[in-house]
């Protein structure tokens, strides 16, 4: 599986954490304080019907009241019977 996302506009990259089986995946990220694309690869150790959680932490640089939106998409090497759950979007307002 592959997760593809971006550091949201109005933020900078802080860190990323993968939870689940140790060594389950690796991510290519911008440098600390940077912006840009994030790609995480599952390392083929994931058992069927298990969960892989990737937590992105960013520093907000947007002005108070700015709405920030994050989009993410996943894809798999094997056929996916439910394509409806392969994307996610979240929006939040800068404090």
C-alpha positions as CSV (number, residue, x, y, z in Angstrom):
1,X,0.0,0.0,0.0
2,X,1.1,3.6,-0.7
3,X,-0.2,6.8,1.0
4,X,0.3,10.0,-1.0
5,X,-0.4,13.4,0.6
6,X,1.1,16.9,0.9
7,X,2.0,19.2,3.8
8,X,-1.2,21.4,3.9
9,X,-1.0,25.0,2.8
10,X,-0.6,27.3,5.8
11,X,1.6,24.7,7.7
12,X,5.1,23.3,7.7
13,X,6.2,19.7,8.3
14,X,7.0,18.7,11.9
15,X,7.1,14.8,11.9
16,X,5.3,11.7,10.8
17,X,4.6,8.5,12.8
18,X,3.5,5.1,11.5
19,X,1.7,3.0,14.1
20,X,1.1,-0.7,13.9
21,X,3.8,-3.4,13.4
22,X,7.3,-2.0,14.0
23,X,9.1,-1.5,10.7
24,X,5.8,-1.7,8.8
25,X,6.5,1.2,6.6
26,X,8.7,4.1,5.6
27,X,8.0,7.6,4.5
28,X,9.6,10.2,2.2
29,X,8.9,13.6,3.7
30,X,10.0,17.2,3.4
31,X,12.7,18.3,5.8
32,X,11.7,19.7,9.2
33,X,9.9,23.0,8.7
34,X,9.5,22.4,5.0
35,X,6.5,21.9,2.7
36,X,5.8,19.5,-0.1
37,X,4.8,15.9,-0.9
38,X,4.7,13.0,1.5
39,X,4.8,9.4,0.3
40,X,4.6,6.4,2.7
41,X,5.1,2.8,1.6
42,X,3.9,-0.2,3.5
43,X,6.7,-2.8,3.5
44,X,4.7,-5.9,2.6
45,X,4.5,-7.1,6.2
46,X,0.9,-6.1,6.7
47,X,-1.5,-8.9,7.2
48,X,-5.0,-8.9,5.6
49,X,-7.7,-6.9,7.5
50,X,-5.2,-5.1,9.7
51,X,-4.8,-1.3,10.2
52,X,-1.9,0.9,9.2
53,X,-2.1,4.4,10.8
54,X,0.1,7.3,9.6
55,X,-0.1,10.4,11.8
56,X,1.2,13.7,10.3
57,X,2.1,16.5,12.6
58,X,2.5,20.0,11.2
59,X,3.2,23.5,12.6
60,X,0.5,26.0,11.7
61,X,1.8,29.1,10.0
62,X,-1.5,30.4,8.6
63,X,-3.2,33.5,10.1
64,X,-5.9,33.0,12.7
65,X,-9.2,32.0,11.0
66,X,-7.6,30.5,7.9
67,X,-9.2,27.3,6.8
68,X,-6.6,24.6,6.1
69,X,-7.5,21.5,4.1
70,X,-5.6,18.2,3.8
71,X,-6.2,15.5,1.2
72,X,-4.8,12.1,1.1
73,X,-5.1,9.1,-1.2
74,X,-4.0,5.5,-1.0
75,X,-3.5,2.8,-3.6
76,X,-2.6,-0.9,-3.4
77,X,-0.8,-3.5,-5.5
78,X,-3.7,-5.9,-5.2
79,X,-7.3,-5.4,-6.4
80,X,-9.3,-3.3,-3.9
81,X,-13.0,-4.3,-3.5
82,X,-13.9,-0.9,-1.9
83,X,-12.4,2.1,-3.7
84,X,-14.7,4.4,-1.8
85,X,-12.4,4.4,1.3
86,X,-9.1,5.2,-0.6
87,X,-9.3,9.0,-0.1
88,X,-9.8,11.3,2.8
89,X,-10.1,15.1,3.3
90,X,-10.0,17.0,6.5
91,X,-10.4,20.8,7.1
92,X,-9.6,22.8,10.2
93,X,-9.4,26.5,11.1
94,X,-6.1,28.0,12.3
95,X,-6.4,29.1,15.9
